[in-house]
Amino acid sequence: MITPCGDGLATEWLATGASQYRGDRINQGSRGRKVLRTATDGDVDIIRVLRNQEPNREVSINAHEISVDEHAGWWKKASADPTRRVLIYERDGVTAGVVNFFDLDFEAKTGAWGFFLDAEGLAERGETLPAWIEVMKDATGYAFDELGLDELHGEVLEHNTVVRQMNRRFRFVEGEPETRSADGREITVFPISLHKDNRRKPKGQA
């Protein structure tokens, strides 16, 4: 539903990927189970379906509907790229979103990210806000604790004011805006960044 950091999609649709973490799962509980796991070939179709939901396209840098061929080409590249990760966010066994990490530089300990949620399904179940908070918390934790990054970057569109507010809640800092042309429209994009030392610490951590 929401792409708080732009969407990381650029001209290649999802500029993210997965490799060595295939099948890993984190943040599981017996009740209200939530999972953040690496995407597999079996997730390819649902990723495209969610990305093409109108609420997600409206807040994405590239707003056009992604075709089957375009999506297949992206996945072929993304799934083999060690500088990318694609993660599936699940709630109670149902795919509820996609998290994308890209431009990962493990020497510099930097990377970029974005995500989108199942706008329609979560809204029907009244789960949009808790899912949004959960995925941001879990994804930033994954970036700093699993990937070992020191700094996380992203982008957000100027008109996406609600997401910009949530980004600030998670202590992302906005940089200078940039005007771009994408899919026949002019958009204003804010770069955002978060250093691990400034993150909102999970409960139980000092």
N, C-alpha and C positions, 0 to 999 in steps of 0.2 A: 504493500500500500504506500509506503513512504520511502523515499530515497534521500536520506539526510545529508549525504555527502555527494551530491550530484547523483551519479549512479555508476561511475567507473566504466561506462559503456563505450564512450568514445566512438570511433568509426568501426570498431570491431565488435560492436554490440556490448558484450561483457568483457571488459579488459581485465579479467581475473582468471584464476585457474586453480587446479588441484594436482597434487602428485603424491608425495610420500605419505600423506596422512589419510589415504583412502581407507574408509571404514572406521576411523576413530570417532568416538562419541564422548562428549563432555556434558556436564550439568544434567544428570538424570536424577529423578526422584520417583518415589512410588506413587505419589498422588500429584496430579497436575504436571505430569512428566513433560519435560522440555529437553530437547536434544539439539546440539549443534554438531553436525557431522559433515564429512567430506562428501561432495557430490560424486555420483557414479554415472555410468552410461544409462542406467535405469531412470535417472532423474531428468534427463535432457528434455523430454517433452513438457513436463510440468514447469520447468524453468522458463521455457518460452511462453507457456500459457500465462504464468503470473506476470512476466515482464510486459506482456502485451495488454494487460488490463489497463483500461483507460486512465484510472487515477495514477498509475505508475508512469504511463507515457507522458502525462501532463506535467510531471515534475522531473522528467529526464532530459538530459541535454539533447539526445536524439529521440524525437517524439514519434517517429514513424513506427508502424507495426512491423515486427521482425518476421521475415519469411522463414519457411522451413529450411531452405537452402542456406540463407544467411546464418541462421542459427547453427546448422550443422557445421558450417565452415568455422564459425567461432569456437564451437566445442572441440573440434579436431585440434585446433591450435592451443586452446586454453588448457586442455587436459594433459598436454605434453610439455607445458611450459613450467619450469621450476621456479620462476619468479611470480607465479600466480597461485591462488587457491580459490576454489569455489566451494562454499559450505551451504548445506541445507539446514534450515531452522525448522524443527518440528515441535508441535504441541500435541501431546496425547496421541502420538503416532501419525498425525496428519501434517503434511508439508505446509508450513505457514509462511515461509519466506526464503530468500536467497541472500547470502552474504558474499561479497566479492573482495578479495585482496589481490592487488596487482602492483607492478613495479617494485617488487620486494627486493631489497638490497641487504643481504644478511651481514655483509661487512660493515656497511654504514648504519645498519640497524634501523632502516627506514622503510616505509611502504605506504601505499594508498589503498583506499577502500570505499565501498558504497554498499547499499543493500536495498532490497524492496521486499514488501510483504504481500501476502494474499489479501488484497484490499477487500475483495468481495466476501470471501469466506469468513474472515475475522470480523467484519462489520455485521454479518448475519448472526454470528455467535456472541456479539458484544464483547469481543476480546482484543479489539484493536490497540487500546492504550497499554494494557499489560504486556501484550506481545511486543509492542514497539519498545517499551522500556527494557524488557528482557533481552531482546536481540541486541540492543545497543550495549547493554552491560556485558553480555556474554561475548559479543564480538570484540569489544575493546579489550576484554580480559584475554581472549584468544591471541590478539595481536601482541600484547605485552608479555603475557605469561607463557604462551605456547610457542609463538614465533620469535619471541625475544627481541621485539622491536623497541627502540627508544622513542621514536616519533612516528605518528600516524597522520597521513594527509588525506584530504578529500575535497569535494566541491559541493556547493549547494546553489540552487537558483535563487535569485533575489526575491522572486514572488513567493517562494516557499517559506513564508514567515513562521508558520507553526513549527516546521522542522528546524529552522534557524534557532528558535527559542529552545527546543529540546537539545540541540547541539551545545548551546551555552550552558544548559543544565549539566551536561556531561563535560563541561569545561573546554570544549573546542574553541579555538580563537580564530576569528575571521581576519583574512588579509584584505588587500585592496581589490575591489571588484574589477572584472574584465568583461567587455562586451564582445560577443561572438555571434556568428551566423551559423545556424544549424537547422536543417530540415525546412529551409525557406523562411525562417523567422530569426529575429534578433533577440538575443537573450543576454542577461547580465548574470555573471557567475562569480560567486565568492569562493576563493580558496579557504580551506579551514585546516587547522592542525591541532594536534594534541600531543604533548610530551608525557611520557610515562610518569614523571615526577609530579605532574599536575592533575593526573587522573583522579576520579572519584574512587576511593579505595573500596573494594568489596568488604562486606561485613566480616569482622574477625581479623582483618589485616590492619597493622599499625599504620 
